[in-house]
Amino acid sequence: MIEFAAASDGVRIAWEEAGEGAPIVLVHGFASDRVQNWRAPGWYQTLTGAGRRVVALDCRGHGESDKPHEAEAYGDRMVDDVAAVMDAASLSDADVMGYSMGGMLTMGLMMRHPGRVRRAVIAGVGASYFREAGIRRDGIADALLAADPATLKDPIQRQFRIFAGQAGKDLAALAACMREPRTVYRPEQLGAWPGPVLVVCGERDTLTGPPDGLADAFGQGRAVTVTGRDHMTAVGDKLYKQAVLEFLAR
């Protein structure tokens, strides 16, 4: 059953839960949602089958959550939305897993609300995290508003536009989300977080770079590379799932 948490600015954040046991919060990637990123690739089944309670949200601008069209409605507000969903689910703390944008939001949660994260899985984010560029974000935001993705010469912009243009997605909201920057934390800031962290990236993921450069920033960081997978195809990979189950079982 879909439920809604109220963010501090009144935006409604959709979330659902499945299974019973130790909780894990799932935060999806950009232009995706809880169904496309987690339920469809079998993550609900994998985690509930391992005795976990899954709490998965739709980030603002995505899925069944409200979709503001103003850039200032995004940024670090999205981090606090995860905490709001945890409040609504009566979770004082939990393991948290995020993919791509969701991985960045997970790091934001670790920094802004450190006591709420037990262990973190950061997937689809690698060494390129520390080189996140505002120019690239603005270029992608502009590309999302292009009427025809075939007119875009930059392959990354075209890839984002095609994915975001799937049925039911709000391109104006997604462009606003992309345009508003989130805090990018320095290695020493991430290194101060005391808990275990698993960083997972596809071997062929040219968007993120390898996982090691990010995992090394954490005091208890571990890197896993998913062989033969890129940013889009690593999401449901068996190696990724097995690495997560082993990490959570420790």
Buried (B, 14 or more C-beta within 10 A) or exposed (E): EEBBBEBEEEBBBBBBBBBEEBBBBBBBBBBBBBBBBBBBBBBBBBBBEBEBBBBBBBBBBBBBBBBBBEBEBBBBBBBBBBBBBBEBBEBEBBBBBBBBBBBBBBBBBBBBBEEBBBBBBBBBBBBBBBEEEEEBBBBBBBBBEBEEBEEBEEEBBBBBBBBBBEEEBBBBBBBBBBBBBBEBBEBEBBBBBEBBBBBBBBEBBEBBBBBBBBBBBBEBBBBBBBEEBBBBEBBBBEBBBEBBBEBBEE
